[in-house]
Amino acid sequence: MNKDEKTTRIFTGSAIEAQPLINSLNEIDINPIIRDDHQSGITSGFATGVPGQIRIYIRNEELTIAQSIIDDHLKLLEN
């Protein structure tokens, strides 16, 4: 990770799998940054990216606070 980066990607996957993680982060007042390149491309007039796949980023200073929630979410997806 570049020290100049202000965010860290914490999840890549389907929007359905991501929603519980987003909800859990919102409950502790962390507002993740959600990137959906496919939907953005459609809005711009050209399609790119994988349909239904999103990436979630959070600010680096929030990573320590969110780490246990992220770990729990990823463990649930493994099962």
HUHUVEN-V765796 format. One record per residue. N is the residue number from 1. OMEGA is omega in whole degrees, -180 to 180 (999 if undefined). Layout:
BEGIN
{{N OMEGA} {N OMEGA}}
END
This chain:
BEGIN
{{1 177} {2 -177} {3 179} {4 179} {5 -178} {6 180} {7 177} {8 176} {9 -177} {10 -178} {11 170} {12 -180} {13 -177} {14 178} {15 -180} {16 178} {17 -176} {18 -172} {19 177} {20 178} {21 179} {22 -180} {23 -180} {24 178} {25 179} {26 180} {27 178} {28 175} {29 171} {30 -180} {31 -177} {32 176} {33 -175} {34 179} {35 175} {36 -175} {37 180} {38 -180} {39 178} {40 179} {41 178} {42 179} {43 -179} {44 178} {45 175} {46 -177} {47 174} {48 -179} {49 -178} {50 179} {51 177} {52 180} {53 178} {54 174} {55 180} {56 178} {57 169} {58 179} {59 -177} {60 -178} {61 178} {62 -173} {63 -179} {64 -179} {65 -174} {66 -170} {67 -179} {68 178} {69 179} {70 -180} {71 179} {72 -179} {73 -180} {74 177} {75 178} {76 -179} {77 178} {78 -176} {79 999}}
END
